[in-house]
Structure formats: C-alpha cells, structure tokens
Amino acid sequence: MKLERLVGDRFKERPSDCVIDSHALMLRGGYMKYVANGIFSSYMPLRRITRKIENIIREEMDRIDGQEVQFPVVLPASLWDESGRYESVGSELMRFSDRNNSPLVLGMTHEEAAVQLVREYGQSYTKYPFMIYQVQTKFRDEARPRGGLIRVREFTMKDAYSFHTSQEDLEAYYARCFHAYERIFARAGIPDTVSVMSDSGMMGGSVSHEYMLLTPVGEDSIAICPECGWRANMEAAESIIENVKDAEDLPLTPVHTPNQQTIEEVCTFLNLPVEKSCKAVVYQKNMTDEYVVLFIRGDLEANETKLTNFLGEAIHPAVITPESGIVAGYIGPCGLPKGVTVLFDSSLKGTNNLCCGATKEEYHNTGFCIERDCPDAEYHDFAKITEGGICPRCRKPVITVSRGIEVGNIFQLGTKYTKSMGMQYLDQEGKLQYPIMGCYGIGVGRLAASVCEAKHDDYGPIWPMSIAPWQVHLCCMRADNAEVHAYADSLYEALLDKGVEVIYDDRSVSAGVMFSDADLLGVPVRVVCSPRNMKDGCIELSTRDKSFSAKVPVAEAVERIVALRDELLAACKAE
C-alpha cells in the first residue's frame, strides 16, 4: 500500500474533546472519524487492526471447539419477551417497529438469538456439549459514551454461548475459555491483562469474570489484594467490616442539630468520628417509585449494583417529597412511615453508640445501638469496598483500588435463558432437563483502543506486530533522487514477494512530516532509504518502540527485515 493513496488525514493537534490518549491518537492518525455520539466510521488502518484481532479471536475460539455462526442485528421483540428482558432491560435497548408495526430490537447481546437457533437441535443429551460464537455489529444506547472506542453505542463484538448438561461440564468448559481469553490478550499485545470477579448484571448467572487492562484512565474500579492476589470489580467485591463495640451502651438521646444535615456536618457538630455514625441513603424503585432506605456506616459508600441485585429491580436516587413522611437530612431507623423498604448494611453489625437521624426535623440521636434499638435488623452487604479494606480471601486489611478498562467478560449463565425460553432436552433416563449455558464476550474495537492505550508514546501508537495495520513502514527520503527511489521501489516489491505487509511512503514531503505520519501509524518496523544511507550502501532498520536500530547493507536488507518481522511476531505468541 502506498501512503499517498491512503484515505484519511493525519494531523498534529490533539482534539480538545479527547480525554484519553488512545482516542486522540486514533483521530489524529486517521484511524476513525466521528459520526455521532458514541458512533464512529473506521478508516483502513483501523479495519486492518480489528480484522487481525477478529482472526486471533476466531483461531482461539476454534481451538476450544467453537463453531462460528451469525445472528441477525435486528431481532423480533418476541424473543426478548420470552426471556423477560424486553421489559426488564432499560433504555439502553433500542426498541422500534417496522412498517407492519411489529416490535423489533437492535441486538446489543444475543443470548435469546442463541437459544432460538439451537433449541430444536439440542433436544437430546447426545448433542451436548457445544459452543457457538459470532463476530457481529451490535448497538447499545449507552447513556454516557466516552473515550473514543472505549465506550461506544455501536460496536463489533465477539460473543459466544456454550450449552451443557451439567454444572461440572460448564465449569470445565468455562476454565478452557478462561485460558483462551488469556491467550487472546497475550497475542493481541496486552499479556498483563488481569481477570477479576465481576457482577453479572443484566446477563444473569451466578459466576462471572472480567478481564481488565489496568490503567489510570479506566472507568472501572478494581479491588486488589497485594498479599494473596485476590481481585474483583468494585461492583462485585465483598465489603468486610470488623467493628469493635464500646464497653458500655449509652442511652438513645435526641440532640437538637439545627441546619446540620450531611453526615459530615452532624459528626463535626457532635464531635464524633464519621465511623461512629449511621447514615441513610434513599432510593426509589424505578417501576413503582417505592422508597428504599439503606442504613450504612457513615464513612462508607453504598454500592448500587449490590442493592439492585438484592432488590431484583432497578433503582434511582430518591426525590423526597413532603407527603412521603420521610424527613430529609434527619432520617433514622426508627419511626419511618409504612411502605418504605428498610435495609441495613453489614457494616452496622456489632456497633453501638452511633449517631443517626431521629426522624424528626432538626434532631439526631446519639447512643444508637443497633442490636438494642433495631433487634429485628437483617444485615446484607451493600457497601463499596474501600482502600485498606479487608481482603475476602486472606482477611488482611491491605486492599488497594486501581482503575481498569474491561476488555472481555465471561459468565456462567445457568438455566436463566433456557428455562424462560423453553429449551429442553431428554437426558439418558428419558427425563426432560434444561441445558446450562455459559456466555463469553470480547469487544473488538475496545480491545484495539485498549492496546493503543497501553502501548503508545507522545507521538503515536506502538502497535504489536500481531495486530499492526502493516508490518513494515518503508520511508523513501528524497523521492526526487532517482537512485534512492529506484532502490526503495525494488525493496518494496521484494518485501511484498516475501509476504511482508508494507506501507510505502514515497511522497515528496519533508522528513518531519514523513516521520510524524510514521509515528502516528505505529507500524512496528521502520525502514529508511535516504541519499546518505545509499551512499554508504545501507538502509536504516529500526523498531517503532526504539528498542532496536541498525544500519543494514542493502544486500542483506530483505533478509534482515523479514527476520525482524518474524522475531516480533514470535514475541506475540501465547502458550
């Protein structure tokens, strides 16, 4: 490919609306163009990268006995009605009707389509286990797209679905897919991706893992134990609090606290540490607007994902009205109106002598002892784990919190979809059973952007050889020099004959422009032909990451370039 024919402009200025580097570099380098919020068109360099990622994924899915299929982008709403998700999933699911007023959806995930495809096929135990997968365009009406390809609305995704006759068989296959994902990320150039326990969310299921690229610009928070290696997404991480009771229970005493409404203001007013307080966090259920009041230790934050999972329905921060009977700013566990769902976080268990709302305007209570004053309280984990928190595995108070980008996920779905959609098989004893499912996803564009985020410098991406848009960037300096141009042309043809992917720049531009464009394209191997080098009978061979640079005799150029290409390819292989 000659660079002068490459569609797409490259430019020096960083776009003002780009928060993260990969977004800025992929716009500057002519990889993609903004179309609408969370929607981009791809130029050739990005298409070559994503196609290579897709091929790596296909190879690894085929290696674990996957069979590639293709589901529709547009699905009848009736399929989502069968699973119950047509109503339960929020506005991120794009719903519309065709000319016959038949309700349809744009697929943002394809569990329903997978079950519909194989439920007649899988009517006998002899058909199991099997896994089907696709690489497909999807649409999710994401509320807050950000970071270029990191969080978008339209995206390409590999999603796979496995079907089993026993939990043991699912777990065995889940482990195979777990290691296949490790190989995929290693081959794509980010072997340091880590797996963390996660929340299953709308997908359902009891066991799930996310693969995270740890980076400060990530939008997910990951709890990590440096002692035992335990890791989990903050949404799923168990919060463990060990309280030490005061020796004596104080009486419950109302105290006038005018204009003190936040927990920090109240504790300062009462001269108490924040951890000696019980605060109320109020939500409403989306479907009914019923109030939910969560009581939690004052120094902790509520984990809305845990709360949503416990309630089994979506919630939103409450709008407290006068007729609700709830006294905003002074909410306490005692005296709440009927019809309010009251929950207690585990952080309150074993506490005494806390301050809390008195459920009365301008009053708080001191001396609150939960086991005495709320003897029927049931405790559940609704809190976010904190820096320095207790590790759920080794029980040491050493938790650290890092940021990360989710580049893949895997779920043990169980029978959530096969039951709701009536997929059954006859077992060996002639009894009807529901197949058990697993689900395995990777966002192709997000993975490309994540690699760029992990591997770049101030001048552009540094693509791994396995997914680079081209393998060699050939620069012909002083294209007006007949000798240099003739040799560069011959080298270009010789490399193509050897099966090397080459982007060839023989434009009449300055060295600064040529090298700036080369940096933005991020091709792993760079070859420079120039009058000075030709005078010495050599070419300049280097790597984009600056780990290697050498003058190579022209007679050895093709052999040395191919050898360096092969060496860098081998470095991307996974066991």
SEVEXDO-456681 format. One line per field, with one value per residue (C-alpha): residue number from 1; residue in three letters; x negated, y, z negated. Coordinates in nm, 2 decimals. Last residue first. Layout:
! residues N
num: NUM:...
residuo: ala:...
px: X:...
py: Y:...
pz: Z:...
This chain:
! residues 575
num: 575:574:573:572:571:570:569:568:567:566:565:564:563:562:561:560:559:558:557:556:555:554:553:552:551:550:549:548:547:546:545:544:543:542:541:540:539:538:537:536:535:534:533:532:531:530:529:528:527:526:525:524:523:522:521:520:519:518:517:516:515:514:513:512:511:510:509:508:507:506:505:504:503:502:501:500:499:498:497:496:495:494:493:492:491:490:489:488:487:486:485:484:483:482:481:480:479:478:477:476:475:474:473:472:471:470:469:468:467:466:465:464:463:462:461:460:459:458:457:456:455:454:453:452:451:450:449:448:447:446:445:444:443:442:441:440:439:438:437:436:435:434:433:432:431:430:429:428:427:426:425:424:423:422:421:420:419:418:417:416:415:414:413:412:411:410:409:408:407:406:405:404:403:402:401:400:399:398:397:396:395:394:393:392:391:390:389:388:387:386:385:384:383:382:381:380:379:378:377:376:375:374:373:372:371:370:369:368:367:366:365:364:363:362:361:360:359:358:357:356:355:354:353:352:351:350:349:348:347:346:345:344:343:342:341:340:339:338:337:336:335:334:333:332:331:330:329:328:327:326:325:324:323:322:321:320:319:318:317:316:315:314:313:312:311:310:309:308:307:306:305:304:303:302:301:300:299:298:297:296:295:294:293:292:291:290:289:288:287:286:285:284:283:282:281:280:279:278:277:276:275:274:273:272:271:270:269:268:267:266:265:264:263:262:261:260:259:258:257:256:255:254:253:252:251:250:249:248:247:246:245:244:243:242:241:240:239:238:237:236:235:234:233:232:231:230:229:228:227:226:225:224:223:222:221:220:219:218:217:216:215:214:213:212:211:210:209:208:207:206:205:204:203:202:201:200:199:198:197:196:195:194:193:192:191:190:189:188:187:186:185:184:183:182:181:180:179:178:177:176:175:174:173:172:171:170:169:168:167:166:165:164:163:162:161:160:159:158:157:156:155:154:153:152:151:150:149:148:147:146:145:144:143:142:141:140:139:138:137:136:135:134:133:132:131:130:129:128:127:126:125:124:123:122:121:120:119:118:117:116:115:114:113:112:111:110:109:108:107:106:105:104:103:102:101:100:99:98:97:96:95:94:93:92:91:90:89:88:87:86:85:84:83:82:81:80:79:78:77:76:75:74:73:72:71:70:69:68:67:66:65:64:63:62:61:60:59:58:57:56:55:54:53:52:51:50:49:48:47:46:45:44:43:42:41:40:39:38:37:36:35:34:33:32:31:30:29:28:27:26:25:24:23:22:21:20:19:18:17:16:15:14:13:12:11:10:9:8:7:6:5:4:3:2:1
residuo: glu:ala:lys:cys:ala:ala:leu:leu:glu:asp:arg:leu:ala:val:ile:arg:glu:val:ala:glu:ala:val:pro:val:lys:ala:ser:phe:ser:lys:asp:arg:thr:ser:leu:glu:ile:cys:gly:asp:lys:met:asn:arg:pro:ser:cys:val:val:arg:val:pro:val:gly:leu:leu:asp:ala:asp:ser:phe:met:val:gly:ala:ser:val:ser:arg:asp:asp:tyr:ile:val:glu:val:gly:lys:asp:leu:leu:ala:glu:tyr:leu:ser:asp:ala:tyr:ala:his:val:glu:ala:asn:asp:ala:arg:met:cys:cys:leu:his:val:gln:trp:pro:ala:ile:ser:met:pro:trp:ile:pro:gly:tyr:asp:asp:his:lys:ala:glu:cys:val:ser:ala:ala:leu:arg:gly:val:gly:ile:gly:tyr:cys:gly:met:ile:pro:tyr:gln:leu:lys:gly:glu:gln:asp:leu:tyr:gln:met:gly:met:ser:lys:thr:tyr:lys:thr:gly:leu:gln:phe:ile:asn:gly:val:glu:ile:gly:arg:ser:val:thr:ile:val:pro:lys:arg:cys:arg:pro:cys:ile:gly:gly:glu:thr:ile:lys:ala:phe:asp:his:tyr:glu:ala:asp:pro:cys:asp:arg:glu:ile:cys:phe:gly:thr:asn:his:tyr:glu:glu:lys:thr:ala:gly:cys:cys:leu:asn:asn:thr:gly:lys:leu:ser:ser:asp:phe:leu:val:thr:val:gly:lys:pro:leu:gly:cys:pro:gly:ile:tyr:gly:ala:val:ile:gly:ser:glu:pro:thr:ile:val:ala:pro:his:ile:ala:glu:gly:leu:phe:asn:thr:leu:lys:thr:glu:asn:ala:glu:leu:asp:gly:arg:ile:phe:leu:val:val:tyr:glu:asp:thr:met:asn:lys:gln:tyr:val:val:ala:lys:cys:ser:lys:glu:val:pro:leu:asn:leu:phe:thr:cys:val:glu:glu:ile:thr:gln:gln:asn:pro:thr:his:val:pro:thr:leu:pro:leu:asp:glu:ala:asp:lys:val:asn:glu:ile:ile:ser:glu:ala:ala:glu:met:asn:ala:arg:trp:gly:cys:glu:pro:cys:ile:ala:ile:ser:asp:glu:gly:val:pro:thr:leu:leu:met:tyr:glu:his:ser:val:ser:gly:gly:met:met:gly:ser:asp:ser:met:val:ser:val:thr:asp:pro:ile:gly:ala:arg:ala:phe:ile:arg:glu:tyr:ala:his:phe:cys:arg:ala:tyr:tyr:ala:glu:leu:asp:glu:gln:ser:thr:his:phe:ser:tyr:ala:asp:lys:met:thr:phe:glu:arg:val:arg:ile:leu:gly:gly:arg:pro:arg:ala:glu:asp:arg:phe:lys:thr:gln:val:gln:tyr:ile:met:phe:pro:tyr:lys:thr:tyr:ser:gln:gly:tyr:glu:arg:val:leu:gln:val:ala:ala:glu:glu:his:thr:met:gly:leu:val:leu:pro:ser:asn:asn:arg:asp:ser:phe:arg:met:leu:glu:ser:gly:val:ser:glu:tyr:arg:gly:ser:glu:asp:trp:leu:ser:ala:pro:leu:val:val:pro:phe:gln:val:glu:gln:gly:asp:ile:arg:asp:met:glu:glu:arg:ile:ile:asn:glu:ile:lys:arg:thr:ile:arg:arg:leu:pro:met:tyr:ser:ser:phe:ile:gly:asn:ala:val:tyr:lys:met:tyr:gly:gly:arg:leu:met:leu:ala:his:ser:asp:ile:val:cys:asp:ser:pro:arg:glu:lys:phe:arg:asp:gly:val:leu:arg:glu:leu:lys:met
px: -0.14:-0.09:-0.26:-0.33:-0.71:-0.70:-0.56:-0.85:-1.11:-0.93:-0.93:-1.30:-1.39:-1.19:-1.37:-1.71:-1.66:-1.52:-1.80:-2.10:-2.23:-2.14:-2.38:-2.20:-2.24:-2.09:-1.81:-1.64:-1.43:-1.30:-0.94:-0.88:-1.16:-1.46:-1.63:-1.83:-1.94:-2.29:-2.54:-2.71:-2.60:-2.26:-2.24:-2.31:-2.07:-1.79:-1.61:-1.45:-1.29:-1.06:-0.93:-0.64:-0.40:-0.27:-0.06:-0.10:-0.48:-0.50:-0.30:-0.54:-0.83:-0.72:-0.61:-0.95:-1.14:-0.98:-0.74:-0.77:-0.58:-0.75:-0.58:-0.53:-0.30:-0.43:-0.28:-0.55:-0.46:-0.81:-0.70:-0.57:-0.92:-1.08:-0.84:-0.90:-1.28:-1.26:-1.07:-1.31:-1.60:-1.45:-1.36:-1.71:-1.88:-1.64:-1.66:-1.33:-1.19:-1.42:-1.36:-1.18:-1.02:-0.91:-0.68:-0.69:-0.43:-0.11:0.21:0.04:0.23:-0.04:-0.33:-0.23:-0.13:-0.32:-0.06:-0.16:-0.40:-0.37:-0.42:-0.19:-0.12:0.13:0.39:0.33:0.39:0.71:0.83:0.79:0.96:1.25:1.29:1.31:1.54:1.49:1.77:1.82:2.15:2.21:2.53:2.69:2.94:3.29:3.39:3.67:3.64:3.57:3.32:3.02:3.15:3.41:3.35:3.52:3.53:3.85:3.74:3.75:3.59:3.31:3.24:3.18:3.06:2.70:2.55:2.18:2.04:1.73:1.60:1.36:1.16:1.28:1.06:0.90:0.86:0.70:0.81:0.58:0.69:0.45:0.66:0.58:0.87:0.69:0.98:1.23:0.95:1.02:1.02:0.72:0.88:1.25:1.50:1.83:2.12:2.44:2.35:2.65:2.77:3.12:3.25:3.50:3.34:3.34:3.28:3.08:2.89:2.84:2.71:2.78:2.62:2.68:3.00:3.04:3.29:3.35:3.68:3.76:3.68:3.41:3.12:2.82:2.53:2.36:2.31:2.31:2.19:2.18:2.34:2.36:2.11:2.34:2.57:2.92:3.23:3.57:3.83:4.08:4.45:4.51:4.35:4.01:4.03:3.69:3.40:3.33:3.37:3.28:3.15:3.48:3.77:3.95:4.33:4.36:4.61:4.33:4.15:3.81:3.68:3.49:3.17:3.27:3.35:3.36:3.51:3.42:3.40:3.07:2.92:3.01:2.85:2.53:2.52:2.59:2.29:2.35:2.05:1.88:1.77:2.12:2.19:2.49:2.87:3.05:3.39:3.59:3.89:4.15:4.13:4.32:4.12:3.79:3.77:3.68:3.36:3.25:2.91:2.93:2.63:2.53:2.24:1.94:1.73:1.76:1.57:1.78:1.77:2.15:2.13:1.85:2.04:2.36:2.18:2.00:2.32:2.50:2.80:2.68:2.90:3.03:2.89:3.11:3.00:3.22:3.07:3.06:2.89:2.52:2.41:2.08:1.76:1.76:1.80:1.53:1.64:1.50:1.61:1.59:1.70:1.74:1.63:1.89:1.93:1.57:1.46:1.27:0.91:0.74:0.36:0.29:0.09:0.14:0.52:0.68:1.01:1.08:1.26:1.39:1.37:1.01:0.78:0.54:0.47:0.51:0.63:0.92:1.06:1.40:1.52:1.86:2.03:2.40:2.59:2.78:2.68:2.84:2.57:2.33:2.12:1.75:1.46:1.13:0.90:0.59:0.45:0.06:0.05:0.15:0.02:0.30:0.14:0.14:0.50:0.61:0.41:0.56:0.90:0.84:0.74:1.08:1.25:1.10:1.19:1.55:1.55:1.47:1.72:1.99:1.93:1.95:2.27:2.42:2.59:2.41:2.45:2.19:2.26:2.00:2.00:1.74:1.82:1.83:1.96:2.23:2.30:1.95:1.73:1.36:1.38:1.35:1.30:1.66:2.02:2.25:2.61:2.51:2.78:2.64:2.59:2.42:2.21:2.12:1.84:2.02:2.00:2.14:2.04:2.13:2.18:2.41:2.59:2.63:2.84:3.12:3.34:3.04:3.13:3.47:3.34:3.03:3.10:3.36:3.12:2.85:3.09:3.21:2.85:2.76:2.64:2.69:2.93:3.14:3.50:3.82:4.20:4.42:4.60:4.61:4.37:4.12:4.13:3.86:3.67:3.31:3.20:3.01:3.35:3.37:3.38:3.66:3.94:3.78:3.57:3.83:3.66:3.96:4.03:3.68:3.76:4.10:3.92:3.81:3.44:3.24:2.86:2.94:2.72:2.42:2.25:1.89:1.85:1.63:1.43:1.17:0.92:1.20:1.25:0.87:0.84:1.16:1.02:0.69:0.88:1.10:0.79:0.64:0.96:0.96:0.61:0.68:1.01:0.83:0.57:0.84:1.06:1.33:1.66:1.75:2.06:2.06:2.22:2.24:2.02:1.67:1.39:1.16:0.80:0.66:0.37:0.50:0.84:0.67:0.42:0.68:0.90:0.59:0.47:0.78:0.99:1.04:1.27:0.99:0.86:0.48:0.31:0.05:0.26:0.32:0.58:0.77:0.76:0.43:0.32:0.01:-0.08:-0.14:0.00
py: -2.06:-1.72:-1.57:-1.20:-1.23:-1.47:-1.19:-0.96:-1.21:-1.28:-0.91:-0.88:-1.18:-1.04:-0.71:-0.88:-1.10:-0.81:-0.58:-0.81:-0.68:-0.32:-0.34:-0.28:0.02:-0.06:0.04:-0.17:-0.09:0.23:0.12:0.18:-0.06:0.03:-0.05:0.22:0.12:0.05:0.11:0.41:0.65:0.48:0.58:0.94:0.95:0.80:0.47:0.43:0.11:0.11:-0.20:-0.20:0.02:0.30:0.48:0.80:0.76:0.70:1.02:1.22:1.05:1.16:1.51:1.57:1.42:1.68:1.57:1.44:1.12:0.78:0.64:0.26:0.07:-0.29:-0.62:-0.88:-1.19:-1.23:-1.10:-0.79:-0.74:-0.77:-0.52:-0.26:-0.32:-0.26:0.07:0.18:0.11:0.31:0.60:0.62:0.61:0.86:1.12:1.31:1.07:1.25:1.00:0.68:0.56:0.19:0.11:-0.26:-0.49:-0.31:-0.23:-0.38:-0.67:-0.93:-0.70:-0.51:-0.15:0.14:0.42:0.78:1.07:1.11:0.74:0.44:0.09:0.05:0.30:0.17:-0.19:-0.06:0.10:-0.22:-0.42:-0.16:-0.21:-0.59:-0.61:-0.95:-1.17:-1.52:-1.67:-2.01:-2.20:-2.50:-2.70:-2.76:-3.12:-3.35:-3.71:-4.01:-4.16:-4.06:-3.70:-3.56:-3.20:-2.87:-2.51:-2.34:-1.98:-1.89:-2.21:-2.20:-1.83:-1.84:-2.20:-2.14:-1.82:-1.89:-1.56:-1.45:-1.09:-0.90:-0.58:-0.41:-0.10:-0.05:0.17:0.06:0.01:-0.14:-0.38:-0.44:-0.52:-0.90:-1.15:-1.38:-1.43:-1.15:-0.90:-0.64:-0.28:-0.05:0.13:0.07:-0.20:-0.04:-0.12:-0.32:-0.64:-0.77:-0.74:-0.82:-0.59:-0.74:-0.60:-0.24:-0.04:-0.30:-0.46:-0.13:0.07:0.44:0.64:0.97:1.07:1.35:1.63:1.93:1.78:1.45:1.10:1.10:1.07:0.87:0.90:0.58:0.44:0.08:-0.14:-0.52:-0.52:-0.17:-0.25:-0.54:-0.28:-0.25:-0.23:-0.06:-0.08:0.20:0.11:0.23:0.55:0.55:0.58:0.42:0.37:0.74:1.01:1.36:1.51:1.46:1.38:1.10:1.11:1.08:1.37:1.62:1.48:1.30:1.26:0.94:0.83:0.56:0.19:-0.11:-0.44:-0.76:-0.60:-0.77:-0.72:-0.35:-0.30:-0.48:-0.27:0.05:0.00:0.25:0.44:0.41:0.65:0.69:0.32:0.21:0.24:0.19:0.35:0.22:0.43:0.29:0.48:0.17:0.06:0.25:0.17:0.47:0.54:0.69:0.66:0.69:0.74:0.56:0.73:0.64:0.59:0.96:1.04:1.23:1.59:1.62:1.92:1.77:1.44:1.62:1.83:1.52:1.32:1.59:1.76:2.00:2.31:2.27:1.97:1.93:1.61:1.31:1.05:0.67:0.57:0.47:0.11:0.04:-0.12:0.04:-0.22:-0.30:-0.33:-0.56:-0.45:-0.68:-0.53:-0.81:-0.70:-0.73:-0.37:-0.29:-0.54:-0.82:-0.93:-1.18:-1.19:-1.32:-1.02:-0.75:-0.77:-0.59:-0.41:-0.29:0.03:0.06:0.37:0.31:0.62:0.52:0.18:-0.18:-0.38:-0.58:-0.92:-0.96:-1.27:-1.42:-1.67:-1.67:-1.61:-1.31:-1.11:-0.79:-0.75:-1.05:-0.87:-0.93:-1.14:-1.01:-1.13:-0.94:-0.81:-0.82:-1.01:-0.70:-0.75:-0.90:-1.25:-1.21:-1.09:-1.38:-1.63:-1.52:-1.54:-1.90:-1.97:-1.86:-2.04:-2.37:-2.29:-2.22:-2.55:-2.74:-2.53:-2.60:-2.98:-2.97:-2.77:-3.05:-3.09:-2.82:-2.53:-2.27:-1.92:-1.70:-1.32:-1.15:-0.78:-0.50:-0.17:0.09:0.28:0.35:0.32:0.26:0.33:0.70:0.77:0.83:0.73:0.83:0.69:0.39:0.31:-0.04:-0.14:-0.45:-0.55:-0.91:-1.16:-1.49:-1.79:-2.13:-2.38:-2.75:-3.00:-3.18:-3.33:-3.68:-3.52:-3.49:-3.19:-2.96:-2.90:-2.76:-2.52:-2.43:-2.10:-1.97:-2.02:-1.82:-1.55:-1.50:-1.48:-1.23:-0.90:-0.55:-0.66:-0.38:-0.45:-0.51:-0.45:-0.54:-0.22:-0.36:-0.09:-0.20:-0.11:0.02:-0.06:0.02:-0.15:0.11:0.24:-0.02:-0.40:-0.56:-0.51:-0.68:-0.89:-1.14:-1.42:-1.49:-1.12:-1.08:-1.33:-1.15:-0.82:-0.96:-0.92:-0.68:-0.74:-1.10:-1.38:-1.53:-1.86:-1.97:-2.30:-2.32:-2.63:-2.47:-2.41:-2.27:-1.99:-1.93:-1.91:-1.69:-1.45:-1.41:-1.36:-1.09:-0.91:-0.92:-0.77:-0.51:-0.39:-0.39:-0.20:0.05:0.12:0.14:0.41:0.33:0.52:0.62:0.61:0.70:1.04:1.08:1.03:1.08:0.96:0.67:0.56:0.88:0.91:1.22:1.05:0.73:0.93:1.14:0.84:0.64:0.93:0.98:1.29:1.38:1.69:1.93:1.73:1.70:1.89:1.72:1.59:1.28:1.27:0.97:0.77:0.61:0.67:0.87:0.60:0.34:0.00
pz: -2.52:-2.36:-2.06:-2.05:-2.07:-1.77:-1.56:-1.67:-1.57:-1.24:-1.14:-1.25:-1.03:-0.73:-0.76:-0.79:-0.48:-0.27:-0.37:-0.34:0.00:-0.10:-0.40:-0.73:-0.96:-1.29:-1.54:-1.80:-2.12:-1.97:-2.02:-1.65:-1.55:-1.34:-1.01:-0.83:-0.48:-0.35:-0.07:-0.25:0.03:0.01:-0.36:-0.29:0.01:-0.20:-0.24:-0.59:-0.70:-1.00:-1.18:-1.44:-1.24:-1.47:-1.21:-1.41:-1.43:-1.05:-0.99:-1.21:-1.03:-0.69:-0.80:-0.97:-0.68:-0.45:-0.18:0.18:0.11:0.13:-0.18:-0.15:-0.39:-0.38:-0.47:-0.42:-0.21:-0.07:0.27:0.09:-0.06:0.28:0.44:0.17:0.19:0.57:0.52:0.25:0.48:0.77:0.54:0.38:0.72:0.88:0.60:0.62:0.36:0.11:-0.18:-0.08:-0.40:-0.43:-0.72:-0.78:-0.94:-0.85:-1.04:-1.35:-1.51:-1.57:-1.53:-1.84:-1.77:-1.91:-1.89:-1.83:-1.91:-2.28:-2.33:-2.29:-2.41:-2.68:-2.54:-2.19:-2.32:-2.49:-2.17:-1.98:-2.26:-2.26:-1.89:-1.92:-2.23:-2.38:-2.52:-2.67:-2.78:-2.95:-2.95:-3.13:-2.93:-3.08:-3.15:-3.03:-3.15:-2.93:-3.16:-2.95:-2.94:-2.71:-2.62:-2.69:-2.56:-2.69:-2.65:-3.02:-3.12:-2.85:-2.93:-3.31:-3.30:-3.43:-3.30:-3.39:-3.26:-3.08:-3.02:-2.79:-2.76:-3.07:-3.12:-3.46:-3.76:-4.09:-4.45:-4.71:-4.97:-5.26:-5.57:-5.57:-5.56:-5.31:-5.08:-5.15:-5.17:-5.45:-5.34:-5.30:-5.01:-5.04:-4.94:-4.84:-5.07:-5.03:-5.21:-5.40:-5.76:-5.90:-6.17:-6.41:-6.72:-6.60:-6.91:-7.11:-6.83:-6.66:-6.95:-6.88:-7.17:-6.99:-6.81:-6.56:-6.55:-6.32:-6.18:-6.33:-6.21:-6.48:-6.23:-6.35:-6.59:-6.70:-7.05:-6.94:-6.65:-6.61:-6.27:-6.12:-5.84:-5.73:-5.57:-5.69:-5.47:-5.51:-5.23:-5.29:-5.28:-5.63:-5.75:-5.93:-6.31:-6.40:-6.15:-6.13:-5.86:-5.96:-5.64:-5.46:-5.69:-5.52:-5.55:-5.18:-5.16:-5.19:-4.88:-4.88:-4.53:-4.56:-4.38:-4.12:-4.14:-3.90:-4.01:-4.18:-4.52:-4.61:-4.27:-4.27:-4.61:-4.51:-4.20:-4.39:-4.62:-4.91:-5.03:-5.37:-5.64:-5.79:-5.85:-5.64:-5.66:-5.32:-5.27:-4.97:-4.87:-4.63:-4.29:-4.15:-3.84:-3.90:-4.27:-4.47:-4.66:-5.00:-5.17:-5.55:-5.77:-6.09:-6.26:-6.47:-6.15:-6.09:-6.41:-6.67:-6.79:-6.78:-6.54:-6.34:-6.32:-6.20:-5.94:-5.80:-5.79:-5.60:-5.75:-6.03:-5.99:-6.35:-6.54:-6.86:-7.03:-7.09:-7.33:-7.29:-7.62:-7.61:-7.57:-7.76:-7.66:-7.31:-7.04:-6.80:-6.44:-6.17:-5.82:-5.51:-5.18:-4.92:-4.57:-4.30:-4.19:-4.29:-4.03:-4.20:-4.26:-4.50:-4.46:-4.81:-4.96:-4.70:-4.74:-4.45:-4.43:-4.07:-3.98:-3.62:-3.41:-3.30:-3.25:-3.53:-3.35:-3.45:-3.15:-3.29:-3.20:-3.37:-3.54:-3.61:-3.84:-3.94:-3.62:-3.48:-3.18:-3.31:-3.57:-3.62:-3.87:-3.85:-3.97:-3.82:-3.54:-3.47:-3.14:-3.16:-2.82:-2.63:-2.28:-2.09:-2.13:-2.51:-2.51:-2.30:-2.51:-2.84:-2.68:-2.58:-2.94:-3.07:-2.78:-2.89:-3.25:-3.15:-2.96:-3.28:-3.48:-3.22:-3.24:-3.62:-3.61:-3.39:-3.06:-2.88:-2.62:-2.53:-2.40:-2.24:-2.17:-1.96:-1.95:-1.70:-1.83:-1.80:-2.12:-2.24:-2.55:-2.49:-2.12:-2.16:-2.53:-2.63:-2.56:-2.85:-2.82:-2.61:-2.35:-2.29:-1.92:-1.80:-1.50:-1.50:-1.55:-1.63:-1.85:-1.91:-2.17:-2.21:-2.49:-2.41:-2.12:-2.28:-2.56:-2.31:-2.22:-2.13:-1.76:-1.83:-2.09:-1.88:-1.70:-1.94:-2.23:-2.05:-1.95:-2.31:-2.44:-2.17:-2.32:-2.20:-1.93:-1.78:-1.89:-1.70:-1.75:-1.45:-1.34:-0.98:-0.86:-1.13:-1.49:-1.73:-2.05:-2.12:-2.45:-2.65:-2.77:-3.04:-3.04:-3.24:-2.98:-2.68:-2.91:-3.01:-2.82:-2.60:-2.56:-2.43:-2.16:-2.09:-2.03:-1.70:-1.63:-1.42:-1.40:-1.30:-1.43:-1.25:-1.34:-1.41:-1.58:-1.89:-1.97:-2.21:-1.93:-1.71:-1.97:-1.98:-1.60:-1.58:-1.84:-1.66:-1.33:-1.49:-1.63:-1.28:-1.13:-1.40:-1.31:-0.93:-0.98:-1.20:-0.93:-0.65:-0.80:-1.05:-1.10:-1.45:-1.68:-2.05:-1.99:-1.62:-1.31:-1.45:-1.22:-1.25:-1.21:-1.05:-1.30:-1.48:-1.55:-1.67:-1.87:-2.05:-2.15:-2.26:-2.47:-2.69:-2.74:-2.37:-2.34:-2.25:-1.96:-1.98:-1.71:-1.49:-1.20:-0.99:-0.72:-0.59:-0.26:-0.19:0.17:0.08:-0.18:0.09:0.00
